[in-house]
Amino acid sequence: MRFFQDLFRLFYPNLCVNCDRNLFSSEKILCGHCKNDLPILQNNDNITELFYGRINVEQVVSFLSYHKNNSTQKLIHTLKYKGREDIGEFLGDWFVKEFNLLSRFSDIDVILPVPLHNKKLKTRGYNQLTSFGQKVSKELNIEFCSTKFLKVSATKTQTFKNRFDRFSNHSSFKLSDPSYFKNKHILLIDDVITTGATLISCCEELLKVEGVKISIATLALTKKI
């Protein structure tokens, strides 16, 4: 039954991603009920504390609360694994307006997504952050760069790693053109913050470049943080 539901949604994506109800012509991705119930984060202070003493970042902001079986998890899972890149664009547009990112990130020079390893990119066919990042880029009129920051070692998904293993992943990312980022303020984007290990690993590599400053924006934050 689930196979046929997924197949139907592939060709007829006018259903709510969360509850599978038919969408009205004025609705996109989520029905009005599910959109109103989406757990938007009202306080991002605890995210900054996660990075305190670990890495120097300017600002950190996350859009949604994420925990097992909630609507955020379903949205991001569908974005990542079911080819629904339109979800990233939808969330990017909403995120910018909800958090007034145009004002918050007025001095950003370039938007940089956490990269996927080539093997995973070929398997999945896309980086789930691309449509999100490109939409934010368009709304903020800031360059989106997805080719100069690379993941050079394949690792298991963060979901199946324990906390120690996540923080052991410190040499997976490399810049192909470090001089390009000299003296720039980078907005690093990711989907979900769990322990913050992946973002810290990215920041450690980026901060090797002279004059670099980093801010972070993510689609979601795990509830346990």
N, C-alpha and C positions, 0 to 999 in steps of 0.2 A: 504494500500500500504506500509506504513512504517513497519508494522509487517512482511511482506514478505521480505522486504529489510534486516531487522535485522536477520531474520531466515536464509536468504541466506548467509549473512556475517558470521553467526555463523559457518556454515559448509564450506564456501569458503572465508576465510579471506584474500585472495590475492587481496583485493581492498584497495585503499587509504582511510584511516580513515577519512580524511577531505573532499575529493571531490568525492569519490566512483569510481574513474577511476581504470581500471585494472592496476596492478603493473607489471612492467617488472621483469624478473628473478633477476636482480641486485638490485631491490628496496625492501624495507621492511617498513611496516607501512604507510609511506607517499610516494607519487609519487615525482619525482624530483622537479616539480614545487612547490608543497606545502611545501616540505622540505626547499627549498630555500627561501620561503616566511615566514617561521616560525619566529615570532618576538622574537629573542634572545636578552636578555638584555645586553647592552654594559657597563652599569654603575650601580654598586650595592651600591654606596655610600649612597643613600637615604634609603636603607634598614637598615643599621646600625643606622642611625638617628632615625628610628622608635622605637628602643629599648633603646636609650640613656636616662638615668635617670630612667628607668623602671626596667631593669635587666642587669646584667653584663655578656656580651657575648664577646668571643674572635674575631670571624669573622662571617659574615653573607653573604651568596651568594645565588642568585636565578637565575634560568636558563632562563625562558620565561616571557614575558609580557602577562598578563591575563586580558581580559575584555569581556563583554557580546558579544556572537556570533562570537568571533574570533576563529582561528584555535586551539589556546591553550586550550580554553574552551572545544572545541569538543574533543580534544585528552584526556584531563583529565576526562571529563564526561564518555567517552567510557572506559577508564581505570578503573574508580571507579564503574560503574554501569552495564557494559555489559560484564564482565568477561574477558576482553582483558588484562590480566596481562603481555602479551608480550610487550605492549606499555611501561610499567614501565622499563623493561629491555632495550628496545631500547633507551629510553630517558636517562637512567642511563649511558649507554655506551657513548652516545653523550656528555652528561653533563661533564663527567670526562675528556674527550679529549678537549672539547671546552674551558673549564676554567682551564685546567691543574691542576686538583684537587690533583693529586699525589704530586705535589710540594706544593700547597697551604695548604693541610691538612696533612703534613708529620708527625706531632706529635700526631695525633688522635689515641686513644686506642680502641675505640669501636663506632660502628654506631648504633644509637637507633631511631627507628621510633616512631612517635606519635601514641599511641595505640588506637584501637577502643574498645568500651565497648563490652562485651561478647554478649549482645543481638544483637547489630548491626553486629558483626562479624559472628554470626550464620545466620543472615538474608542474608547478602551479600555473605558469604562464604569465604572471604579473606580480608586482609588489603591491600588496593591499593598501600601501600608503600613498601610491602615486596619484590616484584620483582625488584623495583627500588633500594631499599637498598641493596639487595643481589648482584645486578650487580655492584654497587659502591664498595661494600665490596670486591668483587672478583678482581676488577681492582686496588684497592688501597692496597689489601692484609691486610685488617683490619677486625676484627671480627664484625659480624652483630648479634645483640642481640634483640630478639623480645619477650622474655618471662619474663623478670625481671622488666618491667615497665608497669603498668596496668592502665586502665581507670576504675574507681570504681563507677562512677555515670553516668547514661545515660542522655544525654542532647540533645536538638534539634540541628539539623545541623546549622552550623554557617551562612549558606546562608540566613536563615529566622529569624535571630536575629538582633536586632538593636545594635548599638555600645555600649551602656551602658550594655546591657545584655551580650554581649561577654566578657566584662571586669569584669563581676560579677562571672565568672566561674573559681574560684580559688582553689577549693578543689576536683577536679575530678580525679586527678592522684596520684598514690602511687607506691613506689618501693617495690617489694617483697623481695629483698635482698640488702639493702643499702650498706652493707660492700663490695659488689662486685665492686661498683663504686668508692670506696675510692681512692682519688688521681689520678683519671683518667680524661683524656680529651675526652669528649663525642661529637660526631657529631650527633646532633639531626636533623632528616629529617622530612619534611612534604610536602604536595602537593602544597597548595596555601596559601600565606600570604595575609590576608585581613587587619584586624586591628593589628594582631600580638598577640591577646589575648590568643589563645590556646597555642602558643609557650611560651609566658610569664608564663602561668600557669604551663606548663611542667617544665620550667627552675626553677621556684620557688621551686618546689618539689625536683628537682635534686640537687640544690645548698644547700640543707640542709645537704648533705653528705660532710664530711671533704675533702678538697683538690680538689673538682670537678671543672673542667673548661668546658665550653660549647661553641661550635661553631654550626652554623645552616646552613643547605643547603636545599633549597626547589625547587620543580619543577617550580613554577611560583610565580609571584608577581602581585597583582591587580594593574591596571593602575592608579587608583585614589590616590595611596599612593605617 
